[in-house]
Amino acid sequence: MAVKIKTLSGYIHEYQKSIVNPEDFWRQQAEDFYWRKKCDCVLDWNFKEPRIEWFKGGKLNITENIFERQIYTRKDQAAIIWEPNSPDEDSVTLSYSELFNKVKQFSNVLLQNGVEKGDRVAIYMPMIPELAIAMLACARIGAIHSIVFAGFSSNALADRIIDAQAKIVITSDGAYRGAKKIVIKSIVDAAVEKCDSVKTVIVKRRTGEDVNMVDGRDLWWDDLCQGVSLDNEAETMDAEDPLFILYTSGSTDKPKGVVHTTGGYMVFSSYTFRNVFQYNQGDVYFCSADIGWITGHSYIVYGPLLSGATSLMFEGIPTWPDAGRYWDIVEKHKVNQFYTAPTAIRALMAEGNEFVEKKEMPSLKVLGTVGEPINEEAWHWYHDHVGKGRCPIVDTWWQTETGGILISPLAGIIPTKPSYATLPLPGIKPVIVDAEGKELKGNGVEGNLCIKFPWPGMTRTLYGDHKRFYETYFSTFKGLYFTGDGVKRDEDGYYRILGRVDDVINVSGHRMGTAEVENAINEHPLVVESAVVGYPHDIKGQGIYAFAVCNDLDDSADEEGIIKSIKIGVNNIIGPIARPDKILIVSGLPKTRSGKIMRRILRKIASGDYDNFGDTSTLLDPDIVEEIIDKSKL
Ligand code: WT7
């Protein structure tokens, strides 16, 4: 296994090397792996079409690199430690060889059920080991997994299944989430009803409740595995064959199917994992994300397992049975690296210090955060109370599209600064541009964050829509990948992410398109139109604030009831994560004479800032603004 960067001068040296000759640099990183055939060309690219190809001509299987490549040295080592929702249920440890057997067996199950290389497989499951097994089995046979976070509604799941034309859905009967038992299978049933492409549904038993099994379509996971061989030869994949699709929100209502490919993603997810977290053999690493998001793909499953790590997977939530659950897990399994989101830190901080103070957690060496900017107060609380002042914090900036971490301290190597993601990883060339696309050079500048050179883990296309791929990421600033984030580079050259500059809001570290929420609100029979903006929220980072214009309401209208039913509607159409925190029913929206909603004004009102609306000369009806302000203060 390649050496890790160990010192600041080592980082500077490696960074320079990677910038002067990126191809040589990444070729060296790729040498850690087992390629059935070495590539003909390390990188072929242009951001104009755009076309990005890494390790072209190379042939490999990513699971062969997790298992066969490492099995003789790690067969008895824990690959996954699974901690269930309830502390009263036993945890489960799967060694590399046990996990390998389960993956091979389930690969055979998929093959026996007609899944072929290139087919899409939708996975809608709680955080149980079978979720990781299912995804790795897909990768092993060359099927493309599309994991949908099991908090999305049946409508949202159906949209994603239809877009990917998935042949099969893998799910569970139900799920445990804190004190609650959640239905899963019936959500899948409602979704699959609308999806002609789905021929088979495989159901893993988790909660044991009664579920409706459709004859000829639905099969139990455990029955299918009965007596199935543990021998399975991995499929040979091209480096640029798709590994997975993961849907994410954008500025239009339709979610985007971000496509990641095999070779580059493998090299990048493991390189970044080892270096950012400074993982040492034998460490126990715990990322609290859900595998349904990119963080779980790259830093619970692929990055750690490709690095021979022990990855802890947790089914439950941080606040049940009490707000000490994470700290209990850290002590129980002697966790060395812990990776979570600012929203979880703020939620636990709000519960007081008593839970964390009781725990010494001497095993902890590194703390990580991801998903949204971390405010200084939360950073210090994390550092002082969780890390007891002795663990470096890695504030890792990246995106679903980037496949892995791009800007972050390397733990214990790059000096940190609260709420700064600090410096780019080797191979990453960030640039800051102004609104016109002019590069702002030097330090002490602020603008739009772009990346000017490809890296192996970057997305290659949006599933079925390469034109949209170009338009979303490569058309705003010519020749650059545009991240959608605002950023500041301070006097020390350190990067601080300022948040989205597009119509995307970041709710509890989850990306939500305002248009997507507006469309869901507009489905309500009484709503004529709506506008959704983000506003500062103590726990979630940003909350969702909706302004809705309703038809024919008189003074006696039950606004509370309407608001409630709008929220239920959004729940059903997208899922609880998109439910607005506040809804204001108004008689109109502030618009320009050309009919454009002035969101800038709504954002200010939503954040309780009623001064300086800037230039309002193009406003069609200034009275509307007064009305909205008055009502928002009620
Ligand atoms: C957006 C990407 C990357 C996995 C989780 C979210 C924001 C992410 C940070 C950070 C400030 C961050 C950005 C980015 N973001 N990490 N450390 N500091 N902002 O993935 O859903 O694709 O969202 O999350 O705005 O663009 P995602």
Boltz pocket constraint, residues with backbone or C-beta under 6 A from the ligand:
constraints:
  - pocket:
      binder: B
      contacts: [[A, 248], [A, 294], [A, 295], [A, 369], [A, 370], [A, 371], [A, 372], [A, 373], [A, 374], [A, 395], [A, 396], [A, 397], [A, 398], [A, 399], [A, 400], [A, 401], [A, 407], [A, 421], [A, 483], [A, 484], [A, 485], [A, 497], [A, 498], [A, 499], [A, 500], [A, 506], [A, 509], [A, 510], [A, 511]]
      max_distance: 6.0
